[in-house]
Amino acid sequence: MKTTRFLFLIIAVALVSFSSAAFAASDGDNYMALKAGVYSPSESHDLNNFNNGETHHLDSKTGFAGEVVIGHYFLPILAVELGIGYFESKGSPAAGSGESKLKVVPIVATGKVFLPIGAFEPYGLFGIGAYISDLELNGNLNDFNGSTETTYGLHAGAGFNINLSNNYFVGLEGKYVWAEPSFGGDHINLDGFVSTAIIGTKF
């Protein structure tokens, strides 16, 4: 818990500093955006002691994903953004009762390389993040809630923006996440795709 609070403090200070520098920059060099879409896990996972001491293989279902970011263009082809988001996934065994719900709050820093083609801006991205994960088990003999862990991971992907004007843009983005938190010895693989639609403003 102390580690998580310290991490939040560091991120908060970084966001305030980043925002202050952004507002001091020239018009159009900064942006804010909202992203919403889906998280599609690549792998299922095994949980020990899921039901009366047994190990069960649980599938992983596609769930909601969202993020809010603030970014800065250092060059027309290079930007860095900081973001905080949320994604989730549910899982259930092929046989028997019970369900798991994985909820994740990612706090990420991402670098983007753009290829501006008029109003169309395709880009590639790569970044690092802290993933604050909460695992809940319900409907079995070992219910528990609020098992929270923080782990660190990477993400990479691509997307594009379409500038509707000098101040507003929309876009689509897809990225792959690599991270693996552990809950009481059970390693849950977060690896998967996050696909989102984007709406944003430059200032």
C-alpha positions as CSV (number, residue, x, y, z in Angstrom):
1,M,0.0,0.0,0.0
2,K,2.8,2.4,0.8
3,T,4.5,1.6,-2.5
4,T,1.2,2.3,-4.4
5,R,0.7,5.6,-2.6
6,F,4.3,6.6,-3.3
7,L,3.8,5.7,-7.0
8,F,0.7,7.8,-7.1
9,L,2.6,10.7,-5.6
10,I,5.4,10.5,-8.2
11,I,2.9,10.3,-11.0
12,A,0.9,13.2,-9.7
13,V,4.0,15.4,-9.4
14,A,5.0,14.3,-12.9
15,L,1.6,15.2,-14.3
16,V,1.5,18.6,-12.7
17,S,5.0,19.4,-13.9
18,F,4.2,18.1,-17.4
19,S,1.0,20.1,-17.5
20,S,2.7,23.3,-16.4
21,A,5.4,22.9,-19.1
22,A,2.7,22.1,-21.7
23,F,0.7,25.2,-20.9
24,A,3.8,27.3,-21.2
25,A,4.5,26.0,-24.7
26,S,3.3,27.4,-28.0
27,D,-0.3,26.9,-29.2
28,G,-0.8,23.6,-30.8
29,D,2.2,21.8,-29.3
30,N,0.0,20.2,-26.6
31,Y,-3.0,17.9,-26.6
32,M,-5.5,16.2,-24.3
33,A,-7.4,13.1,-25.4
34,L,-10.0,10.6,-24.3
35,K,-9.8,7.0,-25.4
36,A,-12.5,4.3,-25.1
37,G,-12.6,0.8,-26.5
38,V,-11.9,-2.8,-25.5
39,Y,-9.2,-4.9,-23.8
40,S,-8.8,-8.3,-25.4
41,P,-6.6,-10.7,-23.3
42,S,-4.3,-13.0,-25.3
43,E,-4.1,-15.7,-22.7
44,S,-6.3,-17.5,-20.1
45,H,-4.8,-18.3,-16.7
46,D,-4.7,-20.9,-14.0
47,L,-5.7,-20.1,-10.4
48,N,-4.6,-22.4,-7.5
49,N,-7.1,-23.0,-4.7
50,F,-9.9,-21.6,-6.9
51,N,-12.4,-24.1,-5.6
52,N,-11.7,-26.2,-2.5
53,G,-8.0,-26.4,-3.1
54,E,-8.2,-27.3,-6.8
55,T,-6.4,-25.6,-9.7
56,H,-8.7,-24.3,-12.4
57,H,-8.0,-23.0,-15.9
58,L,-10.1,-19.9,-16.4
59,D,-10.8,-18.3,-19.7
60,S,-10.4,-14.5,-20.2
61,K,-13.1,-12.5,-21.8
62,T,-12.9,-9.2,-23.7
63,G,-13.8,-6.2,-21.5
64,F,-14.0,-2.4,-21.4
65,A,-10.9,-0.2,-21.7
66,G,-10.5,3.6,-21.4
67,E,-7.8,6.2,-20.9
68,V,-7.3,9.9,-20.5
69,V,-4.0,11.4,-21.7
70,I,-2.1,14.7,-21.9
71,G,0.7,15.0,-24.4
72,H,3.3,17.4,-25.9
73,Y,4.8,17.6,-29.4
74,F,8.5,18.1,-29.1
75,L,8.7,18.0,-32.9
76,P,6.0,17.6,-35.6
77,I,7.0,14.0,-35.8
78,L,7.7,13.3,-32.1
79,A,5.4,13.5,-29.0
80,V,5.3,12.2,-25.5
81,E,2.2,11.6,-23.5
82,L,1.2,10.6,-19.9
83,G,-2.0,8.8,-19.3
84,I,-4.1,7.0,-16.7
85,G,-6.8,4.5,-17.6
86,Y,-8.8,1.5,-16.7
87,F,-9.4,-1.9,-18.3
88,E,-11.1,-5.1,-17.1
89,S,-11.6,-8.8,-17.9
90,K,-13.8,-11.6,-16.5
91,G,-12.9,-15.3,-16.4
92,S,-14.7,-18.5,-15.6
93,P,-13.8,-22.2,-15.6
94,A,-15.0,-24.5,-18.4
95,A,-16.7,-26.6,-15.7
96,G,-18.0,-25.8,-12.3
97,S,-19.1,-22.5,-10.6
98,G,-17.3,-19.3,-9.9
99,E,-16.0,-16.3,-11.7
100,S,-12.9,-14.0,-11.5
101,K,-12.9,-10.3,-12.3
102,L,-9.6,-8.6,-13.1
103,K,-9.6,-4.8,-12.9
104,V,-6.5,-2.8,-13.9
105,V,-5.6,0.9,-13.6
106,P,-2.6,1.6,-15.9
107,I,-0.5,4.7,-15.4
108,V,1.6,5.0,-18.5
109,A,4.2,7.1,-20.3
110,T,4.3,6.7,-24.1
111,G,6.5,8.0,-26.9
112,K,4.9,8.5,-30.4
113,V,6.6,8.9,-33.8
114,F,4.3,10.5,-36.4
115,L,4.3,10.6,-40.1
116,P,2.2,13.7,-40.9
117,I,0.4,13.5,-44.2
118,G,-1.7,16.6,-44.2
119,A,-4.7,16.2,-41.9
120,F,-3.8,12.4,-41.5
121,E,-1.2,11.5,-38.9
122,P,-0.3,7.8,-38.6
123,Y,2.0,6.9,-35.8
124,G,3.9,4.2,-34.0
125,L,4.1,4.1,-30.2
126,F,6.1,2.5,-27.4
127,G,5.9,3.0,-23.7
128,I,6.2,1.8,-20.1
129,G,3.7,1.7,-17.3
130,A,2.7,0.8,-13.8
131,Y,-0.3,-1.5,-13.7
132,I,-2.4,-1.5,-10.4
133,S,-4.4,-4.7,-10.6
134,D,-7.3,-5.9,-8.5
135,L,-8.5,-9.5,-8.6
136,E,-11.9,-10.6,-7.3
137,L,-13.2,-14.2,-7.0
138,N,-16.9,-14.8,-6.6
139,G,-19.3,-17.8,-6.5
140,N,-16.8,-20.4,-5.3
141,L,-15.5,-21.7,-1.9
142,N,-12.7,-19.2,-1.7
143,D,-14.3,-15.8,-2.4
144,F,-12.2,-12.8,-1.8
145,N,-12.1,-9.2,-2.9
146,G,-9.6,-6.4,-3.0
147,S,-6.4,-8.4,-3.6
148,T,-4.4,-5.5,-5.2
149,E,-1.0,-5.7,-6.7
150,T,1.2,-3.2,-8.6
151,T,3.5,-4.4,-11.4
152,Y,5.3,-2.8,-14.3
153,G,5.2,-3.5,-18.0
154,L,5.6,-2.4,-21.5
155,H,3.3,-1.5,-24.4
156,A,3.7,-1.0,-28.1
157,G,1.4,-0.3,-31.0
158,A,0.2,2.0,-33.8
159,G,-2.6,4.3,-34.6
160,F,-3.6,7.4,-36.5
161,N,-5.2,10.8,-35.9
162,I,-7.3,12.8,-38.3
163,N,-7.2,16.6,-37.7
164,L,-10.7,18.0,-38.0
165,S,-9.3,21.5,-37.5
166,N,-6.3,23.2,-35.9
167,N,-7.8,22.4,-32.4
168,Y,-9.7,19.1,-32.6
169,F,-8.9,15.6,-33.8
170,V,-10.2,12.0,-33.8
171,G,-8.4,8.7,-34.3
172,L,-8.0,5.0,-33.7
173,E,-5.3,3.3,-31.7
174,G,-4.2,-0.3,-31.0
175,K,-1.5,-1.4,-28.6
176,Y,-0.3,-4.6,-27.0
177,V,0.4,-4.7,-23.3
178,W,3.0,-6.9,-21.5
179,A,2.6,-7.2,-17.7
180,E,2.3,-10.0,-15.2
181,P,1.1,-9.3,-11.6
182,S,1.1,-12.0,-9.0
183,F,-1.7,-12.6,-6.5
184,G,-0.7,-15.0,-3.6
185,G,1.5,-17.0,-5.9
186,D,-0.9,-17.0,-8.9
187,H,0.6,-15.2,-11.8
188,I,-2.0,-13.5,-14.0
189,N,-0.8,-12.6,-17.5
190,L,-2.2,-9.2,-18.6
191,D,-0.8,-9.6,-22.1
192,G,-3.3,-8.5,-24.6
193,F,-4.6,-5.9,-27.1
194,V,-6.1,-2.6,-26.1
195,S,-8.1,-1.1,-29.0
196,T,-9.6,2.4,-28.6
197,A,-11.3,5.2,-30.5
198,I,-9.9,8.7,-29.7
199,I,-11.2,12.2,-29.4
200,G,-8.9,15.0,-28.5
201,T,-8.1,18.7,-28.6
202,K,-4.8,20.5,-29.2
203,F,-3.9,23.7,-27.4
